[in-house]
Amino acid sequence: MKIKFITLLFTLAAAAAQSAFAEKADRDKPMNVEADTLKHDDQQQLTLFTGKVLMTKGTLVLKAARMEVKQDKLGNQVATLWANPGERIFFRQKREGLDEYTEGEAETAIYNSQADTLTLTQRAELRLLRGTMVADRIQGQQILVNNTTEVFSVDGKSSGAGSTTGSQRVKATITPRPKTNEVNPPTAGPVLKSSPRTGGDKP
């Protein structure tokens, strides 16, 4: 099963469509990484970070147990992140021009700086926050986030012969965007509560 959400993240009100993408300047910002250990192979342009990894790139924040970064001759970077067993990596990014954030979790993630995409795999979850309120929530086996086109693809993969990941149907909770002329707009969703995750609480 595959679902695509186009233009605005999980938003049903087409009239509210604006230039509200993830921060476009993030892809051109330097990648800053903190970790317990670092191992770099200059010939392969491959760097491995392990232990409470924190990667920031503009407003994009990624937390994981381990991260491998491969860089090509043009400076394009592909970062692969893993969580500790039983845990999930965490990401968060601001949406341009709005007091809104996209955040999510998964067991593994791949960030491609050239394509400006983030792929979340296994127990993947994506949330839209308006201020501190969770407005929309998507869960699936794999979620592909394209920050350039703001197309989000969510797959729920059934378990087959020899499968070890199990079955996970796509689940979605979508809250209509409040009208701009409403004096007291309806509550967007439950207040976000912190949960244990690799790297500790989000910033």
N, C-alpha and C positions, 0 to 999 in steps of 0.2 A: 504494500500500500504506500502510495506516495502523494504528498500534498505540497502544493507550492503557494506561497504567500507573496504577492507582488506589490511593489511600491511602498506601502507603509507596513511596518512590522505588526502582523496580526490584526490590522485595523479593517473594520468592515465599512466605515463611513468614507466613501470615495471623495466626498466633498471636502473632507479635511486634509486631502493630499497636499503636502507642501514639500519644500526642500528640507526634509528632516532625516537625512541619512546619518550614518555614523560619522564622526569627525573625519573629514576628508584629509586633513593635514596629518593625521596619524601615520599614514603609510610612508610619508617622507621624513618622519622623525627618527632619530637614532634609536637603536634597540639597546636598552640598559638591562643588565642581568645581575642578580645577586644569588649566590649559592654557597654551599659548604665547600665544594671542590670543583675544579675546572681542569679539563684536559683538552689541549688543542693540537690538531694535526694540520700543520701549515701547508703541506703538499696537497692534501685533500680539501683544504679549507673547511674543516669539520671541527666543531667545538662541542664537547659534552659537559654539561653542568649536572651536578647531583647534589641532593640534600636541600630541602626547603627552597626550591627555585622560585624566584620572583622576577618575572620579566615585565618591563614597562616599555611602551612605545607610544608616546603621546598620552592619550587618555585610555589606551588599551592596556589592561592589566591581566597577566596570566600567572597562575600559581600552580606548581606541580612538584612532584618528587624528583623528576629527572627530565632533562630537556637536551635534545641534540639539534644543533643549528648547522645547516649546510649553506654555504654562500658561493655563488658563481662569480665569474670574472667581472660581471656588471654590477656586482654588489647586491643582487637579489638574494633574499634569504628564505629558506624553508625551515621552520622550527617544528620539531615533533616532540610532544610532551606526553609523559606517562605519570599516572598516580601510583601510590603505594597500593598493594593488594587490599581490596575492600573499600578503598577511598576513591575520590574523584578529583580531577583537576578543576580549577575555577577560573572563569574569565569575566571581565567587566569592561564595558566601553560606553562612553558618553555619545548621545545622539546630537548631531549638530543643530545649534540654535534652540534647543529645548532643554527643559529640566527633566530629561528622561535618560535612562540608561538601559542598555541591553546587557544581560549577564546570563551565565549558564554554567553547567557542570557536565562532566563526562569522565570516563576512565582514561581515554586517550584523546589527543587533539593534534591537528596539524594546521599551522599558520603559514600561509604563502604570501610573502610581502609583495611580490610582483602582481599576482592575481587579486590581492587584497581579499583573501578568503580564509575562513576558519572552519575546519571540519571537526565536529565533535562526534565521537564514536563510543558506543556501549554505555547504557544507562544515561543517555544524553538528555539534557533538559535546557530549555531556553526560556528566559523570562524578560518581560518588558516592565520596567519600573517607571512610574510617573511620580516624581519626587521619591518618597519612601514607600509608596504603595505598589504592590504587584498588580498590574493591570491584566496582562496576558501571560499564559504559561503553555509551553509546548513540550511534550515528552516523546521520545522515540529511540530507536536503536542507533540512528545516525542523523545528524543535523548538519547541513551545509549552509554556512552564512556567507553571502557575497556582499561585502560592504560597498562595492562600487554600484551595483545595480539594485541592491537591497532586495534580492530574491532569496527566500529561505526555503530550502527543500528538506523535508522530513521523511525518513523511511522507517517503517516498522517491519522488521524482518522475522518471518516465521521460522521456528526451529525445524531443521530438516535432519536427515540421517547424518549422524556424526557431529551435529551442531553442539557447541559447548556454551553458546551465549544465550540460548533460550529464546522464547517468543516475547515480543514486546510490541503491542499494537500502538499506533500513534494516538496520543491523547492531547486534546487542546481545550483550553479555557480562554475565551475571547471576550473582553469587556468593551462595549461601545465607547468611543471617545466622547467625553462630555462636550456639549454644545458650548461655544465660546460666550454666548449671551446668557447662560444659566447663572443665576446668582448663587445658588447652592447646588453645584453639580453632584450627582450621585457618587457614592464611594466607589473608587475604581477597583478595589479588591482588598484582600487581607493585608495587614501590616506585615512587612517582611521581617522574619525572625532569623537570627543567625543560626547556622548549623555547623557542626564539625566538618572541616574539609582540609585538604592538604594546604599548608601554608598559613593556617589560622584564619582569623576573621578578615573579611575584605576591607580595603582602605576606606 
